[in-house]
Amino acid sequence: MATPEMFSRTHINDIEEVEAVPGIFVKMLHHTDEGVMVRQLRFAPGAVLPMQDTHELGLEMVYVLDGTFADESGSYPAGSILYGKKGSSHIPASPEGCTVLSINFVD
C-alpha cells in the first residue's frame, strides 16, 4: 500500500529554470548519476541549440507540450512525440517557441 512517505512531491512552478544556452531554458525534473534525465525544456521563439544533440547513452523521448518543436527532419506541433534512438542526433530548434518534456534513457 502506498503511503505519503513513499513519494516526493513538488509543483513545476517551484523548480528552478536555468537558461542552458541563449533562448533555451531547462527545468531538471529528475536525473541520475548514470545519465537518465527528465527535463522540461522551453524554447523561446527562434531558439536553436548551437550544437548537435547526440543521444549517446540511449533513447531520447520528446513530448511537445505547446508550440512547435523542430529539427532538420521536420516540425512537430503540440501533441507530437519523437523518439531518438541510441546514437541518433539532431539540432533542436523552435521558430515560434515551444515547451517540451524530454526524457533521456540509458541502455
N, C-alpha and C positions, 0 to 999 in steps of 0.2 A: 504494500500500500504506500502511496506517495505521501510524504509529509513535507511541510514547509521548509524544513532544514535540508531537503534533498535538492532544492532549486535555488539558483541565483536569479534575481530579477533586476531589471533596470528599464528605463524608457529611452528610446532613441534620442530624444532631445537632451538627455543627460550625458551622452557620450561625446567626448571632445572630438571636434572636427579639425583636421590638420590639412593645410594646403601642401600636398606632396610635390607637385610641380605647378607652375602657373596655370590657374584655371581648373585644376583637378583636386578635389577635396575628399579626404578619406576619414571615415569613422570605422575604427577597428572594433568589430563586434566580438571576435574570438580569434585566437591564434595559439599554435603550439610550437614548441621548440623544433619539431620535425618539419614544419613548413605549412601545416594546414592553416588557412586563413579564411575568415568570413568577414567581409567588409561591405559597407555602403560607400559607393563612390558617386560623387556629384560632379558632373562636368558642366562648367559654365559654357554659355554659347560660344562656339568657335574653338573650344579647347581641344588640343591634340597632345597625346603622350609623345614626348620628344625622343622616343627610343622604341625599339622593337620590344614587345612584351612576349617573352618566351616562357612556355609552360614546361619547365624542366623537370619538376618533381611529380607531376601528374595532371589529371583532368582539371580544367577550369570551367565552371558553370557561371554564366552571367544571365541574370533575370532583369529585364528592363522594366523599371517601376513607372517611370514617366519620361516624356520627351522621346528623342530618337538617338540611339547609340549607333555608331558607325565604325567600320574599319575598311581596309582595302578590298574586302569581299562584298560589301553592301551596307545598307542602312536597315536598322531594326527598330520598329516602333514599340511603344509601351505594350507589354504582354509577351514580347519575344523572349525566348530562352535560347541561348547559344551554348554549345559545348565545344571547348577547345581541347583536343586530345593531347596527351603527354607528348612533348616535343614540338607541338604546333606553336605558331607565333603570329602576332598581328600588331597593328598600330592603332590602339583605341582612340576614338575621337567623338565629337558631337557638334555638328554645325549649329544646332538650335538649343543645345543644352539637354541634359538628361540626368536621371538618378538611376543607378543600378545596384543590385545586390550581387556581389561577386564571391564565389566560393572556390577556393583552391584546395584540391585534394592531393594527398601523397600516395603514390602507388607502392 
